Amino acid sequence: IEGRIDASWARWVRPWTLVAWMFLTGGIAMGSYWAYYELGWGGFWFWDPVENASFMPWLAGTALLHSAIVMEKRSALKIWTLLLAILTFSLSLLGTFLVRSGVLTSVHAFATDPARGVFILCILTLFIGGSLALFALRASRLTAGGLFHPISREGALVLNNLFLTTATATVLVGTLY
């Protein structure tokens, strides 16, 4: 709101991200329990596109939480943390599109109405395009923050972020391909 991305922003973002992440974790856990015990499908996870639609924002949100810690403590990874916030929200919108549009075949798909899919795609394009355009315009104003040694807690969190974003990209490609 104030146009600053700093440690106070990270302190403000972390609790909200954590609450959303906990609700998503609870939803995924309850869905897995339901699939295994109530439906008797014989497994907790089947890599269905709709299951993946909830898993991708969970992975990106986990990376965002860890990146926000580095930003809060060392004032580093500002651009990366902001990009992860945009990615997490964008993946949530993409999940809505995948579930509601009928683009992908799934036992969990709720609609096959092409008109609804076009509307959701327009909303998706507007929000993601707007977010990325604002990011591109303002990213150059963000100053590089504190440095840290690669073999440190912060370095481990960066490695963790690389793992989580690679996993997110892999699940995304597997879901769409």
C-alpha positions as CSV (number, residue, x, y, z in Angstrom):
1,I,0.0,0.0,0.0
2,E,2.8,2.4,0.9
3,G,4.9,1.3,-2.1
4,R,7.7,-0.1,0.1
5,I,8.9,-3.7,0.0
6,D,11.0,-4.2,3.1
7,A,11.2,-6.1,6.4
8,S,8.0,-4.6,7.7
9,W,6.2,-5.7,4.5
10,A,7.5,-9.2,5.1
11,R,6.4,-9.2,8.7
12,W,3.0,-8.0,7.5
13,V,2.7,-10.6,4.7
14,R,3.9,-13.7,6.7
15,P,0.9,-14.1,9.0
16,W,-1.7,-13.7,6.2
17,T,0.3,-16.1,4.0
18,L,0.6,-18.6,6.9
19,V,-3.2,-18.5,7.6
20,A,-4.0,-19.1,3.9
21,W,-1.3,-21.9,3.8
22,M,-2.7,-23.6,6.9
23,F,-6.3,-23.6,5.4
24,L,-4.9,-25.0,2.1
25,T,-3.0,-27.6,4.0
26,G,-6.1,-28.6,6.0
27,G,-8.1,-28.8,2.8
28,I,-5.6,-31.0,1.1
29,A,-5.3,-33.2,4.2
30,M,-9.1,-33.6,4.5
31,G,-9.4,-34.3,0.8
32,S,-6.8,-37.0,1.0
33,Y,-8.4,-38.5,4.1
34,W,-11.8,-38.4,2.4
35,A,-10.4,-40.1,-0.8
36,Y,-8.8,-42.9,1.1
37,Y,-11.2,-43.7,3.9
38,E,-14.6,-42.5,2.6
39,L,-14.4,-43.2,-1.1
40,G,-12.2,-46.2,-0.8
41,W,-10.0,-45.2,-3.7
42,G,-7.0,-47.0,-2.1
43,G,-4.7,-44.0,-1.9
44,F,-4.3,-40.5,-0.6
45,W,-3.1,-38.9,-3.8
46,F,-3.7,-39.6,-7.5
47,W,-2.0,-36.7,-9.2
48,D,-5.3,-35.7,-10.7
49,P,-5.4,-32.2,-12.3
50,V,-7.7,-30.9,-9.6
51,E,-5.6,-32.3,-6.8
52,N,-2.6,-30.7,-8.5
53,A,-4.4,-27.4,-8.8
54,S,-4.4,-27.2,-5.0
55,F,-0.9,-28.6,-4.6
56,M,0.8,-26.0,-6.8
57,P,-0.2,-23.0,-4.8
58,W,0.7,-24.9,-1.6
59,L,4.2,-25.5,-2.9
60,A,4.6,-21.8,-4.0
61,G,3.1,-20.6,-0.8
62,T,5.6,-22.7,1.2
63,A,8.4,-21.2,-0.8
64,L,6.9,-17.7,-0.2
65,L,6.8,-18.3,3.6
66,H,10.5,-19.3,3.6
67,S,11.5,-16.5,1.3
68,A,9.7,-13.9,3.5
69,I,11.7,-15.1,6.5
70,V,15.0,-14.3,4.6
71,M,13.5,-10.9,3.5
72,E,12.5,-10.1,7.1
73,K,15.8,-11.1,8.7
74,R,18.3,-10.0,6.1
75,S,16.4,-7.6,3.8
76,A,17.4,-9.9,0.9
77,L,15.4,-11.6,-1.8
78,K,12.9,-8.8,-2.2
79,I,12.2,-9.3,-5.9
80,W,12.1,-13.1,-5.5
81,T,9.7,-12.8,-2.6
82,L,7.4,-10.5,-4.5
83,L,7.5,-12.7,-7.5
84,L,6.6,-15.7,-5.3
85,A,3.6,-13.8,-3.9
86,I,2.4,-13.1,-7.5
87,L,3.1,-16.7,-8.5
88,T,1.1,-18.2,-5.5
89,F,-1.9,-16.0,-6.2
90,S,-1.7,-16.7,-10.0
91,L,-1.6,-20.5,-9.3
92,S,-4.7,-20.2,-7.2
93,L,-6.5,-18.5,-10.1
94,L,-5.1,-21.0,-12.5
95,G,-6.6,-23.8,-10.3
96,T,-10.0,-22.1,-10.4
97,F,-9.7,-22.0,-14.2
98,L,-8.7,-25.6,-14.5
99,V,-11.5,-26.9,-12.2
100,R,-14.3,-24.7,-13.5
101,S,-13.6,-24.4,-17.3
102,G,-13.6,-28.0,-18.4
103,V,-10.2,-27.6,-20.1
104,L,-8.8,-30.7,-18.4
105,T,-10.6,-34.0,-17.9
106,S,-10.9,-35.0,-14.3
107,V,-13.2,-36.9,-12.0
108,H,-13.2,-33.7,-9.9
109,A,-14.1,-31.2,-12.6
110,F,-17.2,-29.3,-11.7
111,A,-18.2,-27.7,-15.0
112,T,-17.7,-28.0,-18.8
113,D,-19.3,-24.7,-19.7
114,P,-17.1,-23.0,-22.3
115,A,-18.6,-19.5,-21.6
116,R,-17.6,-19.8,-17.9
117,G,-14.1,-20.9,-18.9
118,V,-13.7,-17.9,-21.2
119,F,-14.8,-15.6,-18.4
120,I,-12.5,-17.1,-15.8
121,L,-9.6,-17.0,-18.4
122,C,-10.3,-13.3,-18.9
123,I,-10.2,-12.7,-15.1
124,L,-7.0,-14.8,-14.9
125,T,-5.4,-12.8,-17.7
126,L,-6.4,-9.5,-16.2
127,F,-5.1,-10.3,-12.7
128,I,-1.9,-12.1,-13.7
129,G,-1.1,-9.7,-16.5
130,G,-1.7,-6.7,-14.3
131,S,0.3,-8.1,-11.5
132,L,3.3,-8.9,-13.8
133,A,3.0,-5.6,-15.5
134,L,3.2,-3.7,-12.2
135,F,6.0,-6.0,-11.1
136,A,8.0,-5.2,-14.3
137,L,7.4,-1.5,-13.9
138,R,8.5,-1.3,-10.2
139,A,11.0,-4.1,-9.8
140,S,13.9,-1.8,-10.8
141,R,13.1,0.4,-7.8
142,L,13.7,-2.4,-5.4
143,T,17.2,-2.2,-3.9
144,A,19.3,-5.2,-3.3
145,G,19.3,-6.0,0.4
146,G,21.6,-7.6,2.8
147,L,24.0,-10.3,1.6
148,F,24.5,-13.6,3.2
149,H,26.9,-16.5,2.9
150,P,25.7,-19.3,0.7
151,I,26.4,-21.9,3.4
152,S,24.0,-20.4,6.1
153,R,20.4,-20.7,7.2
154,E,19.5,-18.2,4.5
155,G,21.4,-20.1,1.9
156,A,19.5,-23.3,2.9
157,L,16.2,-21.4,2.6
158,V,17.2,-20.3,-0.9
159,L,18.0,-23.9,-1.8
160,N,14.7,-24.9,-0.4
161,N,13.0,-22.3,-2.5
162,L,14.7,-23.6,-5.6
163,F,13.5,-27.1,-4.8
164,L,9.9,-26.0,-4.2
165,T,9.7,-23.8,-7.3
166,T,11.2,-26.6,-9.4
167,A,8.6,-29.0,-7.9
168,T,5.9,-26.5,-8.7
169,A,7.1,-26.1,-12.3
170,T,7.2,-29.9,-12.7
171,V,3.7,-30.4,-11.3
172,L,2.5,-27.6,-13.6
173,V,4.0,-29.1,-16.7
174,G,2.7,-32.6,-15.7
175,T,-0.8,-31.2,-15.1
176,L,-1.0,-29.2,-18.4
177,Y,0.8,-31.8,-20.6
